[in-house]
Amino acid sequence: MGWLYGDKGYIAGLLERELADKGVTLITGAKKNVKPKIMKL
């Protein structure tokens, strides 16, 4: 288990799912040109 911090360009659905399977939480900001959405992990 752990946390991974990434910059605003680090958002990727597949990456988030892979990390969640390993018990890692991805913490990143949102890009200005991306609409907010809820991501189920």
PDB file of N, H, CA, C and O in Angstrom:
ATOM      1  N   MET A   1       0.843  -1.175   0.000  1.00  0.00           N
ATOM      2  CA  MET A   1       0.000   0.000   0.000  1.00  0.00           C
ATOM      3  C   MET A   1       0.884   1.233   0.000  1.00  0.00           C
ATOM      4  O   MET A   1       1.977   1.242   0.566  1.00  0.00           O
ATOM      5  N   GLY A   2       0.382   2.268  -0.649  1.00  0.00           N
ATOM      6  H   GLY A   2      -0.506   2.261  -1.109  1.00  0.00           H
ATOM      7  CA  GLY A   2       1.145   3.507  -0.674  1.00  0.00           C
ATOM      8  C   GLY A   2       0.456   4.565  -1.510  1.00  0.00           C
ATOM      9  O   GLY A   2      -0.658   4.377  -1.999  1.00  0.00           O
ATOM     10  N   TRP A   3       1.141   5.673  -1.660  1.00  0.00           N
ATOM     11  H   TRP A   3       2.046   5.826  -1.263  1.00  0.00           H
ATOM     12  CA  TRP A   3       0.631   6.791  -2.446  1.00  0.00           C
ATOM     13  C   TRP A   3       1.642   7.124  -3.518  1.00  0.00           C
ATOM     14  O   TRP A   3       2.847   6.963  -3.323  1.00  0.00           O
ATOM     15  N   LEU A   4       1.145   7.593  -4.661  1.00  0.00           N
ATOM     16  H   LEU A   4       0.166   7.724  -4.820  1.00  0.00           H
ATOM     17  CA  LEU A   4       2.007   8.049  -5.740  1.00  0.00           C
ATOM     18  C   LEU A   4       1.525   9.425  -6.144  1.00  0.00           C
ATOM     19  O   LEU A   4       0.358   9.602  -6.491  1.00  0.00           O
ATOM     20  N   TYR A   5       2.413  10.397  -6.102  1.00  0.00           N
ATOM     21  H   TYR A   5       3.362  10.254  -5.820  1.00  0.00           H
ATOM     22  CA  TYR A   5       2.063  11.757  -6.506  1.00  0.00           C
ATOM     23  C   TYR A   5       2.553  11.975  -7.926  1.00  0.00           C
ATOM     24  O   TYR A   5       3.677  11.607  -8.267  1.00  0.00           O
ATOM     25  N   GLY A   6       1.696  12.581  -8.761  1.00  0.00           N
ATOM     26  H   GLY A   6       0.782  12.880  -8.484  1.00  0.00           H
ATOM     27  CA  GLY A   6       2.064  12.866 -10.141  1.00  0.00           C
ATOM     28  C   GLY A   6       1.685  14.284 -10.515  1.00  0.00           C
ATOM     29  O   GLY A   6       0.872  14.917  -9.840  1.00  0.00           O
ATOM     30  N   ASP A   7       2.279  14.785 -11.599  1.00  0.00           N
ATOM     31  H   ASP A   7       2.938  14.271 -12.147  1.00  0.00           H
ATOM     32  CA  ASP A   7       1.929  16.130 -12.036  1.00  0.00           C
ATOM     33  C   ASP A   7       0.609  16.102 -12.797  1.00  0.00           C
ATOM     34  O   ASP A   7      -0.010  15.045 -12.923  1.00  0.00           O
ATOM     35  N   LYS A   8       0.179  17.238 -13.297  1.00  0.00           N
ATOM     36  H   LYS A   8       0.682  18.096 -13.194  1.00  0.00           H
ATOM     37  CA  LYS A   8      -1.140  17.343 -13.916  1.00  0.00           C
ATOM     38  C   LYS A   8      -1.270  16.520 -15.193  1.00  0.00           C
ATOM     39  O   LYS A   8      -2.390  16.222 -15.608  1.00  0.00           O
ATOM     40  N   GLY A   9      -0.180  16.149 -15.820  1.00  0.00           N
ATOM     41  H   GLY A   9       0.730  16.392 -15.484  1.00  0.00           H
ATOM     42  CA  GLY A   9      -0.240  15.366 -17.045  1.00  0.00           C
ATOM     43  C   GLY A   9      -0.225  13.864 -16.797  1.00  0.00           C
ATOM     44  O   GLY A   9      -0.074  13.085 -17.738  1.00  0.00           O
ATOM     45  N   TYR A  10      -0.376  13.452 -15.558  1.00  0.00           N
ATOM     46  H   TYR A  10      -0.499  14.085 -14.794  1.00  0.00           H
ATOM     47  CA  TYR A  10      -0.189  12.059 -15.172  1.00  0.00           C
ATOM     48  C   TYR A  10      -1.495  11.290 -15.045  1.00  0.00           C
ATOM     49  O   TYR A  10      -1.516  10.209 -14.458  1.00  0.00           O
ATOM     50  N   ILE A  11      -2.581  11.827 -15.583  1.00  0.00           N
ATOM     51  H   ILE A  11      -2.564  12.705 -16.060  1.00  0.00           H
ATOM     52  CA  ILE A  11      -3.881  11.182 -15.430  1.00  0.00           C
ATOM     53  C   ILE A  11      -4.074  10.154 -16.546  1.00  0.00           C
ATOM     54  O   ILE A  11      -4.017  10.499 -17.727  1.00  0.00           O
ATOM     55  N   ALA A  12      -4.296   8.922 -16.182  1.00  0.00           N
ATOM     56  H   ALA A  12      -4.342   8.642 -15.223  1.00  0.00           H
ATOM     57  CA  ALA A  12      -4.561   7.865 -17.151  1.00  0.00           C
ATOM     58  C   ALA A  12      -5.408   6.803 -16.461  1.00  0.00           C
ATOM     59  O   ALA A  12      -5.003   6.253 -15.437  1.00  0.00           O
ATOM     60  N   GLY A  13      -6.577   6.514 -17.013  1.00  0.00           N
ATOM     61  H   GLY A  13      -6.906   6.961 -17.845  1.00  0.00           H
ATOM     62  CA  GLY A  13      -7.494   5.560 -16.395  1.00  0.00           C
ATOM     63  C   GLY A  13      -6.885   4.190 -16.180  1.00  0.00           C
ATOM     64  O   GLY A  13      -7.037   3.601 -15.109  1.00  0.00           O
ATOM     65  N   LEU A  14      -6.196   3.675 -17.192  1.00  0.00           N
ATOM     66  H   LEU A  14      -6.073   4.153 -18.062  1.00  0.00           H
ATOM     67  CA  LEU A  14      -5.591   2.348 -17.086  1.00  0.00           C
ATOM     68  C   LEU A  14      -4.528   2.333 -15.990  1.00  0.00           C
ATOM     69  O   LEU A  14      -4.453   1.386 -15.206  1.00  0.00           O
ATOM     70  N   LEU A  15      -3.715   3.371 -15.935  1.00  0.00           N
ATOM     71  H   LEU A  15      -3.776   4.140 -16.572  1.00  0.00           H
ATOM     72  CA  LEU A  15      -2.681   3.456 -14.907  1.00  0.00           C
ATOM     73  C   LEU A  15      -3.306   3.484 -13.522  1.00  0.00           C
ATOM     74  O   LEU A  15      -2.823   2.811 -12.611  1.00  0.00           O
ATOM     75  N   GLU A  16      -4.369   4.250 -13.354  1.00  0.00           N
ATOM     76  H   GLU A  16      -4.762   4.796 -14.095  1.00  0.00           H
ATOM     77  CA  GLU A  16      -5.039   4.320 -12.050  1.00  0.00           C
ATOM     78  C   GLU A  16      -5.565   2.958 -11.617  1.00  0.00           C
ATOM     79  O   GLU A  16      -5.438   2.588 -10.450  1.00  0.00           O
ATOM     80  N   ARG A  17      -6.153   2.208 -12.543  1.00  0.00           N
ATOM     81  H   ARG A  17      -6.256   2.508 -13.492  1.00  0.00           H
ATOM     82  CA  ARG A  17      -6.682   0.880 -12.207  1.00  0.00           C
ATOM     83  C   ARG A  17      -5.557  -0.087 -11.831  1.00  0.00           C
ATOM     84  O   ARG A  17      -5.686  -0.858 -10.880  1.00  0.00           O
ATOM     85  N   GLU A  18      -4.461  -0.041 -12.578  1.00  0.00           N
ATOM     86  H   GLU A  18      -4.357   0.586 -13.350  1.00  0.00           H
ATOM     87  CA  GLU A  18      -3.333  -0.925 -12.272  1.00  0.00           C
ATOM     88  C   GLU A  18      -2.756  -0.616 -10.895  1.00  0.00           C
ATOM     89  O   GLU A  18      -2.436  -1.526 -10.130  1.00  0.00           O
ATOM     90  N   LEU A  19      -2.626   0.669 -10.586  1.00  0.00           N
ATOM     91  H   LEU A  19      -2.886   1.408 -11.208  1.00  0.00           H
ATOM     92  CA  LEU A  19      -2.093   1.054  -9.282  1.00  0.00           C
ATOM     93  C   LEU A  19      -3.056   0.675  -8.168  1.00  0.00           C
ATOM     94  O   LEU A  19      -2.626   0.221  -7.108  1.00  0.00           O
ATOM     95  N   ALA A  20      -4.363   0.856  -8.396  1.00  0.00           N
ATOM     96  H   ALA A  20      -4.712   1.225  -9.257  1.00  0.00           H
ATOM     97  CA  ALA A  20      -5.365   0.513  -7.384  1.00  0.00           C
ATOM     98  C   ALA A  20      -5.323  -0.983  -7.088  1.00  0.00           C
ATOM     99  O   ALA A  20      -5.480  -1.392  -5.937  1.00  0.00           O
ATOM    100  N   ASP A  21      -5.113  -1.801  -8.120  1.00  0.00           N
ATOM    101  H   ASP A  21      -4.985  -1.468  -9.054  1.00  0.00           H
ATOM    102  CA  ASP A  21      -5.006  -3.248  -7.915  1.00  0.00           C
ATOM    103  C   ASP A  21      -3.827  -3.601  -7.010  1.00  0.00           C
ATOM    104  O   ASP A  21      -3.850  -4.615  -6.312  1.00  0.00           O
ATOM    105  N   LYS A  22      -2.795  -2.750  -7.029  1.00  0.00           N
ATOM    106  H   LYS A  22      -2.776  -1.926  -7.596  1.00  0.00           H
ATOM    107  CA  LYS A  22      -1.606  -2.979  -6.211  1.00  0.00           C
ATOM    108  C   LYS A  22      -1.688  -2.262  -4.871  1.00  0.00           C
ATOM    109  O   LYS A  22      -0.750  -2.322  -4.076  1.00  0.00           O
ATOM    110  N   GLY A  23      -2.816  -1.575  -4.613  1.00  0.00           N
ATOM    111  H   GLY A  23      -3.578  -1.526  -5.259  1.00  0.00           H
ATOM    112  CA  GLY A  23      -2.994  -0.887  -3.339  1.00  0.00           C
ATOM    113  C   GLY A  23      -2.361   0.490  -3.291  1.00  0.00           C
ATOM    114  O   GLY A  23      -2.126   1.028  -2.209  1.00  0.00           O
ATOM    115  N   VAL A  24      -2.080   1.071  -4.464  1.00  0.00           N
ATOM    116  H   VAL A  24      -2.271   0.633  -5.342  1.00  0.00           H
ATOM    117  CA  VAL A  24      -1.447   2.390  -4.529  1.00  0.00           C
ATOM    118  C   VAL A  24      -2.490   3.421  -4.935  1.00  0.00           C
ATOM    119  O   VAL A  24      -3.263   3.186  -5.864  1.00  0.00           O
ATOM    120  N   THR A  25      -2.520   4.559  -4.250  1.00  0.00           N
ATOM    121  H   THR A  25      -1.892   4.750  -3.495  1.00  0.00           H
ATOM    122  CA  THR A  25      -3.437   5.644  -4.568  1.00  0.00           C
ATOM    123  C   THR A  25      -2.697   6.692  -5.383  1.00  0.00           C
ATOM    124  O   THR A  25      -1.656   7.187  -4.950  1.00  0.00           O
ATOM    125  N   LEU A  26      -3.218   7.040  -6.560  1.00  0.00           N
ATOM    126  H   LEU A  26      -4.064   6.638  -6.912  1.00  0.00           H
ATOM    127  CA  LEU A  26      -2.623   8.071  -7.408  1.00  0.00           C
ATOM    128  C   LEU A  26      -3.213   9.413  -7.019  1.00  0.00           C
ATOM    129  O   LEU A  26      -4.430   9.590  -7.048  1.00  0.00           O
ATOM    130  N   ILE A  27      -2.360  10.356  -6.655  1.00  0.00           N
ATOM    131  H   ILE A  27      -1.371  10.212  -6.631  1.00  0.00           H
ATOM    132  CA  ILE A  27      -2.796  11.693  -6.265  1.00  0.00           C
ATOM    133  C   ILE A  27      -2.220  12.671  -7.277  1.00  0.00           C
ATOM    134  O   ILE A  27      -1.002  12.790  -7.407  1.00  0.00           O
ATOM    135  N   THR A  28      -3.097  13.376  -7.997  1.00  0.00           N
ATOM    136  H   THR A  28      -4.086  13.280  -7.892  1.00  0.00           H
ATOM    137  CA  THR A  28      -2.655  14.304  -9.028  1.00  0.00           C
ATOM    138  C   THR A  28      -3.678  15.416  -9.198  1.00  0.00           C
ATOM    139  O   THR A  28      -4.848  15.250  -8.856  1.00  0.00           O
ATOM    140  N   GLY A  29      -3.243  16.524  -9.715  1.00  0.00           N
ATOM    141  H   GLY A  29      -2.292  16.659  -9.993  1.00  0.00           H
ATOM    142  CA  GLY A  29      -4.148  17.625 -10.014  1.00  0.00           C
ATOM    143  C   GLY A  29      -4.804  17.399 -11.365  1.00  0.00           C
ATOM    144  O   GLY A  29      -4.409  16.501 -12.109  1.00  0.00           O
ATOM    145  N   ALA A  30      -5.798  18.204 -11.682  1.00  0.00           N
ATOM    146  H   ALA A  30      -6.119  18.933 -11.078  1.00  0.00           H
ATOM    147  CA  ALA A  30      -6.492  18.082 -12.964  1.00  0.00           C
ATOM    148  C   ALA A  30      -5.994  19.152 -13.924  1.00  0.00           C
ATOM    149  O   ALA A  30      -5.706  20.278 -13.518  1.00  0.00           O
ATOM    150  N   LYS A  31      -5.895  18.794 -15.192  1.00  0.00           N
ATOM    151  H   LYS A  31      -6.129  17.880 -15.521  1.00  0.00           H
ATOM    152  CA  LYS A  31      -5.531  19.775 -16.206  1.00  0.00           C
ATOM    153  C   LYS A  31      -6.658  20.782 -16.361  1.00  0.00           C
ATOM    154  O   LYS A  31      -7.818  20.466 -16.098  1.00  0.00           O
ATOM    155  N   LYS A  32      -6.323  21.981 -16.784  1.00  0.00           N
ATOM    156  H   LYS A  32      -5.380  22.238 -16.997  1.00  0.00           H
ATOM    157  CA  LYS A  32      -7.335  23.023 -16.947  1.00  0.00           C
ATOM    158  C   LYS A  32      -8.332  22.690 -18.050  1.00  0.00           C
ATOM    159  O   LYS A  32      -9.497  23.079 -17.964  1.00  0.00           O
ATOM    160  N   ASN A  33      -7.894  21.975 -19.087  1.00  0.00           N
ATOM    161  H   ASN A  33      -6.948  21.659 -19.157  1.00  0.00           H
ATOM    162  CA  ASN A  33      -8.765  21.704 -20.229  1.00  0.00           C
ATOM    163  C   ASN A  33      -9.499  20.367 -20.136  1.00  0.00           C
ATOM    164  O   ASN A  33     -10.082  19.919 -21.124  1.00  0.00           O
ATOM    165  N   VAL A  34      -9.481  19.727 -18.977  1.00  0.00           N
ATOM    166  H   VAL A  34      -9.007  20.090 -18.175  1.00  0.00           H
ATOM    167  CA  VAL A  34     -10.163  18.446 -18.788  1.00  0.00           C
ATOM    168  C   VAL A  34     -11.359  18.652 -17.867  1.00  0.00           C
ATOM    169  O   VAL A  34     -11.237  19.242 -16.794  1.00  0.00           O
ATOM    170  N   LYS A  35     -12.514  18.158 -18.299  1.00  0.00           N
ATOM    171  H   LYS A  35     -12.613  17.678 -19.171  1.00  0.00           H
ATOM    172  CA  LYS A  35     -13.708  18.267 -17.465  1.00  0.00           C
ATOM    173  C   LYS A  35     -13.569  17.347 -16.258  1.00  0.00           C
ATOM    174  O   LYS A  35     -13.063  16.231 -16.381  1.00  0.00           O
ATOM    175  N   PRO A  36     -14.017  17.810 -15.092  1.00  0.00           N
ATOM    176  CA  PRO A  36     -13.931  16.949 -13.906  1.00  0.00           C
ATOM    177  C   PRO A  36     -14.826  15.720 -14.043  1.00  0.00           C
ATOM    178  O   PRO A  36     -15.913  15.798 -14.615  1.00  0.00           O
ATOM    179  N   LYS A  37     -14.371  14.603 -13.523  1.00  0.00           N
ATOM    180  H   LYS A  37     -13.488  14.540 -13.058  1.00  0.00           H
ATOM    181  CA  LYS A  37     -15.171  13.385 -13.543  1.00  0.00           C
ATOM    182  C   LYS A  37     -14.834  12.558 -12.315  1.00  0.00           C
ATOM    183  O   LYS A  37     -13.750  12.683 -11.744  1.00  0.00           O
ATOM    184  N   ILE A  38     -15.751  11.733 -11.925  1.00  0.00           N
ATOM    185  H   ILE A  38     -16.631  11.631 -12.389  1.00  0.00           H
ATOM    186  CA  ILE A  38     -15.541  10.841 -10.789  1.00  0.00           C
ATOM    187  C   ILE A  38     -14.949   9.549 -11.321  1.00  0.00           C
ATOM    188  O   ILE A  38     -15.499   8.934 -12.235  1.00  0.00           O
ATOM    189  N   MET A  39     -13.831   9.142 -10.747  1.00  0.00           N
ATOM    190  H   MET A  39     -13.385   9.642 -10.005  1.00  0.00           H
ATOM    191  CA  MET A  39     -13.170   7.917 -11.179  1.00  0.00           C
ATOM    192  C   MET A  39     -13.355   6.863 -10.108  1.00  0.00           C
ATOM    193  O   MET A  39     -12.955   7.058  -8.960  1.00  0.00           O
ATOM    194  N   LYS A  40     -13.952   5.759 -10.475  1.00  0.00           N
ATOM    195  H   LYS A  40     -14.276   5.600 -11.407  1.00  0.00           H
ATOM    196  CA  LYS A  40     -14.189   4.662  -9.544  1.00  0.00           C
ATOM    197  C   LYS A  40     -12.939   3.789  -9.489  1.00  0.00           C
ATOM    198  O   LYS A  40     -12.452   3.320 -10.517  1.00  0.00           O
ATOM    199  N   LEU A  41     -12.431   3.579  -8.287  1.00  0.00           N
ATOM    200  H   LEU A  41     -12.827   3.960  -7.451  1.00  0.00           H
ATOM    201  CA  LEU A  41     -11.228   2.748  -8.135  1.00  0.00           C
ATOM    202  C   LEU A  41     -11.555   1.476  -7.416  1.00  0.00           C
ATOM    203  O   LEU A  41     -10.671   0.648  -7.194  1.00  0.00           O
TER     204      LEU A  41
END
